[in-house]
Amino acid sequence: MYLNNFILINKYKKKKRCGRGIGSGLGKTCGRGHKGQKSRSGNNFKRGFEGGQTPLYKRLPKFGFISKKKLIKKEIRLYELNKIKEKYINLFILKKYKIVDKKIKFVKIIHNGKIIKPFKIINLFITKGAQNILKKNGGKIEN
């Protein structure tokens, strides 16, 4: 082995040449076997087709569900509110500071972390734990 051919090992795999005689290993039937739909030219049947038998994907039960509400709801932690410089918080303020995406329509504040200054929260859902911390800190909640 030399450096000039070391790099080229297995870099280019030789293409199998069908129908080039018995010695090639792919002569006569060219790897298609004898008779049947797959041996004919232009064979074309759908993925998962099982010859008329009910396919596996239809035999198994359906499962799973992705809620569309998940796309418009978001939970926010208390410590994330520390980024906001205004004295009140509503959905538009959260979008302005890029805490939530533009698509979000409902926000719930959950108890996680500490809050530095008192806020007035307007039209947002809030958990009891987060409410207690907000009120201890001098904040208010309006709906």
N, C-alpha and C positions, 0 to 999 in steps of 0.2 A: 504494500500500500504506500502510495506517495501523496504528497500534499496536493499535487495538481488534480488527482482524482478522488481525494478524500471528501471534498465538499459535495461532489455530485452523487454520492451514494444515496440511493432511494429518492433522489430529488425528482426525477422523471420516471414514472412507471410506464412500462411499455404497454401500449394498447393491445388488447386481444383482437386478433384478426380472425373473424368467423369465416367458415366455408373455404378454408385453404388446405384441405386434405386431411387424411387420418392422423398424420404425425403431429399436426398442430394442436390436437386435443379438442378442437372445436370444428371438426369436419362434419360432413353429412347433415345432421340435424341442427348443427350450429348452436348447441346448448339449449335447444328448445324442447327436447324430448320427442316422443312419438305422439302424433295426433292431438286432438283436444283444442279447446278455444285458444289457449295461450301459444300454441305452436303456429297458428295461422297468422298471416300478415294482416295488419289493421285490427288486431285484437284490442278491444276497448271496452272495459266494464268498470263501473264505479268503484271507488275505494270502499272497502267494507262489504262488497257484494259477495254472498256466500252461495251462489248457484241456485237461488230461489228460496233457500232456507232463510227464516227470519234472522237478520244480522244481529250480532252481539250487542251493538249499540242500541238496538230496539228492544232486546230482551231484558236489558238491565233497567232498574228503576231510575226515574229522574230524581235528582237531589240538588240541594243548594238554592240559595236565594241571595240576591244582592239588593239591599234596600236603596231606593232612590233618595230617601231622606238623608242618607249618609253624605250625599254630595252637597247638601245645603246646610248641614249642621256642623258645629265645631265646639269643642270644649277648650276653655282657656284656663290656665292656672293663675292663681293670684299674683305670683311674682312677675308674670308677664305684663301686668298693669303698671308696673313701676317705670316702664319706658315712656308712658304717656305724660305729657306736661300739662294738659288741661285739667280743670277741677271736676269736670263731669265726664262720664263715659257712656257712649251709646254705640250702636252698630257702625255708624258713619265714622266715628273717631277711631274705632278699631281698624277699619279699612284704610283710613288715612295713614295710620302708623304701621300698616302692613302686618298687623298681628293676625288678621284673617284675610282670606282671598275675597275677590269681588263677587264670586258666586254665592258665598255664604249668606243665609237669611236669618238663621237662628243661632244664638250663642249662649252657652251656659258657662258660668264662672264656677270653678271648683276649688276646693280648699287644698292648696299645695304651695308651700312657701310663705313668705311674709310680705306685708304691704308696708310701704314707707310713709305715704301721706294719705289723708282722708279723701275719698272720692264720692261723688254723687253718681249713682248708677241708674240709668234710665232705660226702661224697656228691655232688660236682659234677664235671662233666667240665672238663678244663683242658688247654690246649695246652702244648707243650714250652717255647716261649718264655716263656709266662706262668709256668710251673713254675719255670724258672731264676730269674726275677726274684723270685718269691715266696720261694724258698729262700735267695737272696742276702740278702734282707731279714729272714731269720729266721723265715719262716712254715713251716707244715707242711701236708701233704695226707693226708687219711684217706679211705678208700673203704669 
